Amino acid sequence: MKIWIGAAVLLAFAATAHAQADRITPAPAAETANTEAPTQCPDLPPDPAMPDGAHVHMSSMSAASDAYKAWDESARAVLECRRLQYNAVIARLNAVSAAWHT
């Protein structure tokens, strides 16, 4: 008889917990207007226009090459800026993590 009473009590608790779990609704997700991280680095410059290699004069090809070299320098500067920002964020994350675990 004690086993039946114990089983009935256990069933009552399980049914109550299951009924409560059905009523829980998740909180609505927070809406974010901007998903990009703020940066102090400039945007990448637009790609330079490449001339048609089959129908171009040597002077136009040389000018396009110079334009590409200038674009390459500015793009590398932006990427270096972003790399330094990334490394700073990782260093900050590691410092916070180390402080948290001590």
Residue frames as qw, qx, qy, qz and C-alpha x, y, z in Angstrom:
[[0.000, 0.883, 0.469, 0.000, 0.00, 0.00, 0.00],
 [0.320, -0.767, 0.095, 0.549, 2.87, 2.39, 0.78],
 [0.399, -0.068, 0.595, 0.694, 4.24, 1.88, -2.73],
 [0.167, 0.644, 0.653, 0.361, 0.90, 2.87, -4.28],
 [0.178, -0.926, -0.241, 0.230, 0.69, 6.03, -2.19],
 [0.412, -0.553, 0.338, 0.641, 4.29, 6.96, -3.10],
 [0.352, 0.195, 0.677, 0.616, 3.60, 6.35, -6.78],
 [0.055, 0.819, 0.553, 0.147, 0.43, 8.48, -6.65],
 [0.268, -0.869, -0.024, 0.416, 2.29, 11.37, -4.97],
 [0.419, -0.310, 0.520, 0.677, 5.12, 11.12, -7.52],
 [0.270, 0.467, 0.697, 0.472, 2.59, 11.11, -10.37],
 [0.059, -0.916, -0.387, 0.089, 0.86, 14.19, -8.92],
 [0.326, -0.734, 0.204, 0.559, 4.15, 16.09, -8.70],
 [0.396, -0.052, 0.652, 0.644, 5.17, 15.07, -12.22],
 [0.193, 0.669, 0.652, 0.299, 1.80, 16.08, -13.68],
 [0.149, -0.929, -0.194, 0.278, 1.98, 19.48, -11.92],
 [0.371, -0.548, 0.398, 0.635, 5.51, 20.13, -13.20],
 [0.352, 0.217, 0.718, 0.560, 4.49, 19.12, -16.72],
 [0.087, 0.832, 0.540, 0.092, 1.45, 21.42, -16.63],
 [0.230, -0.873, 0.019, 0.430, 3.59, 24.34, -15.46],
 [0.432, -0.286, 0.552, 0.653, 6.18, 23.71, -18.17],
 [0.323, 0.511, 0.685, 0.407, 3.50, 23.98, -20.86],
 [0.019, -0.933, -0.356, 0.057, 2.49, 27.46, -19.69],
 [0.412, -0.633, 0.198, 0.625, 5.98, 28.99, -19.78],
 [0.605, 0.759, 0.190, 0.148, 6.44, 31.17, -22.82],
 [0.669, -0.044, 0.034, 0.741, 9.86, 32.33, -23.91],
 [0.071, -0.763, -0.098, 0.635, 10.67, 36.00, -23.67],
 [0.625, 0.765, 0.148, 0.048, 10.56, 37.81, -27.01],
 [0.735, 0.038, 0.095, 0.670, 13.93, 38.27, -28.62],
 [0.130, -0.775, -0.044, 0.618, 15.38, 41.74, -28.34],
 [0.626, 0.716, 0.232, 0.205, 15.41, 43.57, -31.62],
 [0.491, -0.486, 0.197, 0.696, 18.70, 45.05, -32.69],
 [0.414, 0.861, 0.075, -0.285, 18.83, 47.90, -35.13],
 [0.394, 0.773, -0.496, -0.029, 22.49, 47.51, -36.03],
 [0.979, -0.192, 0.052, 0.046, 24.22, 44.14, -35.93],
 [0.680, 0.497, -0.238, 0.484, 27.63, 45.48, -36.94],
 [0.626, -0.527, -0.234, 0.525, 30.19, 46.24, -34.29],
 [0.086, 0.992, -0.020, -0.093, 31.25, 49.87, -34.07],
 [0.811, 0.053, 0.114, 0.572, 34.61, 50.57, -35.62],
 [0.132, -0.856, 0.075, 0.494, 36.96, 53.50, -35.76],
 [0.426, -0.159, 0.648, 0.610, 38.44, 52.26, -39.02],
 [0.400, 0.421, -0.197, -0.790, 37.34, 53.70, -42.35],
 [0.867, 0.303, 0.317, -0.237, 35.38, 51.63, -44.85],
 [0.627, -0.061, 0.581, 0.516, 37.22, 49.73, -47.53],
 [0.184, 0.508, -0.256, -0.801, 37.67, 51.84, -50.63],
 [0.823, 0.426, 0.199, -0.318, 35.72, 50.84, -53.74],
 [0.764, -0.021, 0.501, 0.407, 37.49, 48.55, -56.16],
 [0.039, 0.563, -0.345, -0.750, 39.26, 50.33, -59.00],
 [0.786, 0.512, 0.142, -0.316, 37.80, 49.89, -62.45],
 [0.545, -0.276, 0.664, 0.430, 39.85, 47.54, -64.60],
 [0.423, 0.546, -0.313, -0.652, 40.09, 48.25, -68.32],
 [0.941, 0.268, 0.152, -0.142, 39.32, 45.66, -70.95],
 [0.536, -0.522, 0.547, 0.376, 42.69, 43.98, -71.47],
 [0.640, 0.307, 0.606, 0.360, 41.93, 43.08, -75.09],
 [0.310, 0.750, 0.344, 0.472, 41.25, 46.65, -76.24],
 [0.363, -0.911, -0.062, 0.185, 43.39, 48.96, -74.12],
 [0.469, 0.758, -0.298, 0.343, 46.45, 51.08, -74.77],
 [0.678, 0.017, -0.505, 0.533, 49.59, 50.69, -72.72],
 [0.023, 0.321, -0.281, 0.904, 49.08, 54.09, -71.04],
 [0.666, -0.375, -0.115, -0.635, 45.57, 53.11, -69.88],
 [0.883, -0.159, -0.433, 0.082, 46.88, 49.80, -68.54],
 [0.470, 0.175, -0.444, 0.742, 49.66, 51.62, -66.67],
 [0.279, -0.375, 0.141, -0.872, 47.14, 54.08, -65.18],
 [0.828, -0.312, -0.263, -0.385, 44.93, 51.18, -64.11],
 [0.780, -0.012, -0.496, 0.381, 47.93, 49.48, -62.52],
 [0.175, 0.268, -0.367, 0.873, 48.76, 52.65, -60.59],
 [0.555, -0.373, -0.041, -0.742, 45.13, 52.95, -59.47],
 [0.884, -0.214, -0.407, -0.082, 45.20, 49.35, -58.26],
 [0.586, 0.107, -0.499, 0.630, 48.43, 49.94, -56.32],
 [0.136, -0.327, 0.244, -0.903, 46.89, 52.99, -54.61],
 [0.760, -0.313, -0.194, -0.536, 43.74, 51.00, -53.82],
 [0.830, -0.044, -0.519, 0.198, 45.86, 48.13, -52.48],
 [0.314, 0.216, -0.480, 0.790, 47.72, 50.44, -50.10],
 [0.391, -0.296, 0.165, -0.856, 44.55, 52.00, -48.72],
 [0.854, -0.198, -0.330, -0.351, 42.80, 48.62, -48.41],
 [0.712, 0.035, -0.573, 0.405, 45.78, 47.17, -46.54],
 [0.044, 0.275, -0.401, 0.873, 45.74, 50.16, -44.17],
 [0.653, -0.283, -0.029, -0.702, 42.05, 49.57, -43.41],
 [0.893, -0.092, -0.436, -0.064, 42.64, 45.84, -42.87],
 [0.495, 0.173, -0.562, 0.640, 45.57, 46.58, -40.56],
 [0.272, -0.316, 0.257, -0.872, 43.38, 48.98, -38.57],
 [0.822, -0.215, -0.161, -0.503, 40.71, 46.30, -38.22],
 [0.795, 0.054, -0.556, 0.235, 43.29, 43.67, -37.27],
 [0.215, 0.244, -0.520, 0.790, 44.57, 45.93, -34.49],
 [0.537, -0.279, 0.110, -0.789, 41.01, 46.54, -33.28],
 [0.890, -0.096, -0.386, -0.224, 40.32, 42.80, -33.31],
 [0.632, 0.125, -0.596, 0.479, 43.48, 42.08, -31.32],
 [0.089, -0.295, 0.393, -0.866, 42.52, 44.77, -28.79],
 [0.742, -0.234, -0.069, -0.625, 39.07, 43.21, -28.34],
 [0.874, -0.011, -0.484, 0.052, 40.58, 39.74, -27.89],
 [0.378, 0.234, -0.567, 0.694, 43.07, 41.11, -25.33],
 [0.378, -0.291, 0.247, -0.844, 40.20, 42.75, -23.43],
 [0.867, -0.141, -0.273, -0.394, 38.18, 39.52, -23.57],
 [0.750, 0.085, -0.574, 0.319, 41.13, 37.55, -22.21],
 [0.102, 0.281, -0.489, 0.820, 41.65, 40.08, -19.41],
 [0.612, -0.252, 0.089, -0.744, 37.98, 39.96, -18.41],
 [0.898, -0.038, -0.406, -0.166, 38.00, 36.17, -18.60],
 [0.560, 0.175, -0.611, 0.532, 41.12, 35.96, -16.43],
 [0.162, -0.281, 0.394, -0.860, 39.61, 38.34, -13.89],
 [0.766, -0.190, -0.138, -0.598, 36.40, 36.33, -13.85],
 [0.901, -0.014, -0.433, 0.008, 38.20, 33.05, -13.18],
 [0.415, 0.267, -0.594, 0.635, 40.40, 34.33, -10.36]]
